[in-house]
Amino acid sequence: MVQIELRPMRVSDAERFYEILSNPNFTYFEVNIESLEDEREWLREEAKRREENKEHNYAIVFDDKVVGGCGIAIDQRRKHIAEIGYFVDEQYWGKGIATEAVRRLEKIAFDDLDIVRLEIRMEPENTASERIAQKLGYHKEGMVRKAYRRDGEYRDCLLYSKVR
Ligand SMILES: CC(C)(COP(=O)(O)OP(=O)(O)OC[C@H]1O[C@@H](n2cnc3c(N)ncnc32)[C@H](O)[C@@H]1OP(=O)(O)O)[C@@H](O)C(=O)NCCC(=O)NCCS
């Protein structure tokens, strides 16, 4: 199993995250950050999001370097439901890093955040992301139509879940 560490995101991670997320090969991923300053601005709000139990985000550290990010977003109306998200620097793809990060997030969500239903959503073409859900035993619930927006278009996505 690949050795990674998850630690809360910091404002000082901004440059590294911006570098990772600026990759044009992040085809099926919605990035709302348009500049390094946007990234910093977003990271400045991290503590608040965590305190308000809205999002619990983490930097993924591998080999003493930040290689990605991941997090748990809590449904604000039904707080027993949360969605997991993740991204990894392309240089580190295929090492099992995202799979291990999701395994850790799952434990945090179920053991510490009182989550009962955990969702993972991905575009149907995002086979790497779908493999992660499959490998970790998530249940495929189907296609959610026009569930999110990327590049100005509403898109369908696959919905996977795990419940406890
Ligand atoms: C999706 C992503 C996080 C996967 O990260 P990763 O660390 O490479 O994932 P893992 O190494 O844990 O591998 C996941 C599985 O997908 C497979 N995989 C990796 N790249 C693939 C590709 N391009 N096509 C098909 N399968 C692929 C791996 O082989 C592995 O399956 P296996 O164990 O059966 O071989 C990474 O590609 C990424 O950051 N993409 C851009 C952001 C994104 O799409 N995030 C998810 C949004 S839902």
The ligand as a Gaussian input file, in Angstrom:
#p B3LYP/6-31G(d) Opt

LIG

0 1
 C       -8.748000      10.420000     -10.914000
 C       -7.381000      10.576000     -10.245000
 C       -7.566000      11.283000      -8.917000
 C       -6.779000       9.188000     -10.020000
 O       -5.589000       9.339000      -9.253000
 P       -4.510000       8.189000      -9.117000
 O       -3.697000       8.467000      -7.894000
 O       -3.802000       8.014000     -10.401000
 O       -5.452000       6.917000      -8.847000
 P       -4.965000       5.463000      -8.443000
 O       -3.504000       5.287000      -8.729000
 O       -5.447000       5.220000      -7.058000
 O       -5.689000       4.559000      -9.541000
 C       -7.028000       4.422000      -9.710000
 C       -7.340000       3.332000     -10.736000
 O       -7.588000       3.943000     -12.007000
 C       -6.766000       3.365000     -12.988000
 N       -6.403000       4.420000     -13.933000
 C       -5.520000       5.421000     -13.760000
 N       -5.485000       6.222000     -14.841000
 C       -6.373000       5.689000     -15.722000
 C       -6.817000       6.061000     -17.015000
 N       -6.334000       7.163000     -17.634000
 N       -7.745000       5.310000     -17.614000
 C       -8.249000       4.208000     -17.014000
 N       -7.897000       3.821000     -15.765000
 C       -6.963000       4.543000     -15.132000
 C       -5.574000       2.837000     -12.247000
 O       -4.950000       1.838000     -13.013000
 C       -6.231000       2.320000     -10.972000
 O       -6.908000       1.091000     -11.176000
 P       -6.208000      -0.325000     -10.913000
 O       -5.742000      -0.297000      -9.500000
 O       -7.292000      -1.277000     -11.169000
 O       -5.061000      -0.434000     -11.868000
 C       -6.394000      11.395000     -11.149000
 O       -6.410000      10.834000     -12.433000
 C       -6.776000      12.855000     -11.232000
 O       -6.378000      13.651000     -10.390000
 N       -7.553000      13.244000     -12.274000
 C       -7.990000      14.624000     -12.437000
 C       -8.961000      15.042000     -11.347000
 C      -10.179000      14.125000     -11.287000
 O      -10.701000      13.696000     -12.296000
 N      -10.628000      13.857000     -10.047000
 C      -11.784000      13.009000      -9.789000
 C      -13.031000      13.758000     -10.051000
 S      -14.468000      12.714000      -9.857000

